[in-house]
Amino acid sequence: MITDTLVFLFPNYTNAEFNYWSNISTIKKYNLNHIINRLKQISKIKKKSNKYFVLDEYLDTLISELIDNSGCNFIIFNLPETHKNEILVTEEVIHDSFVPYGPIFAVHKYNDIAYLWFIYNKDAKAVNDSINNMQCEDNILQCQYMKSNLIKNNYDWNTKTIYETFNINGISLKLEDIDNYWKTIV
């Protein structure tokens, strides 16, 4: 609904970050009507540069809310653009660098920030404890660990056993399957 309103009010405007985060998360803090009314107010700003500046600022606020509700449990700030002989720091490089700490569900990089969804919070915390304030090339990495609640207990009535699942965006995977799959690719 928010994306539809954005497209309607600002037909030529694109914000890939907002689109990304709105597809994988939800806004809980702000009322939908409040958001739509705010977007309508912004669309009425006369000066185009002011309008898009205010819109970008507002969408940044919404993106922060979406990130907080996405289950992302580890963020790295101030990543260098390249490392070791000018190798670009991409999502794949980030994944490969941190997967030794534990299974990672997803990585998203935006400018000099990387967002990681570790399956287990303990792995995200271990990375945070290891690399926070570490120097990488000329940059000092700033990290943030957030406990996520992506692992849930379930009960199988047929076998009368409790099992854990990793749950995100309508995806539910048994942890035992994730562990076995992850061990085959590391």
BELPEPE-V309502 format. One record per backbone hydrogen bond with DSSP energy under -0.5 kcal/mol. NH is the residue of the N-H (numbers start at 0). CO is the residue of the C=O. Records with the same first field share a line. If there is no record, write none. Layout:
NH=CO / CO
This chain:
4=0
5=1
6=2
7=3
8=4
9=5
12=9
18=14
19=15
20=16
21=17
22=18 / 19
23=19 / 20
24=20
27=25
34=30
35=31
36=32
37=33
38=34
39=35
40=36
41=37
42=38
43=39 / 40
44=41
50=46
51=47
52=48
53=49
54=50
55=51
56=52
57=53
58=54
59=55
60=56
61=57
62=58
63=59
64=60
65=61
66=62
67=63
68=64
69=66
71=66
72=115
73=115
74=143
75=113
76=141
78=111
82=86
86=82 / 83
88=80
89=87
93=89
94=90
95=91
96=92
97=93
98=94
100=97
101=98
104=116
105=116
107=114
109=112
112=109
113=75
114=107
115=73
116=105
117=115
118=102
122=119
123=119
124=120
125=121
126=122
127=123
128=124
129=125
130=126
131=127
132=140
133=130
135=138
138=135
140=133 / 138
141=76
143=74
145=72
151=149 / 164
153=162
155=160
156=154
159=155
160=155
162=153
164=151
165=172
166=149 / 164
167=170
170=167
172=165
174=163
176=173
177=173
178=174
179=175
180=176
181=177
182=178
183=179 / 180
184=180 / 181
185=181
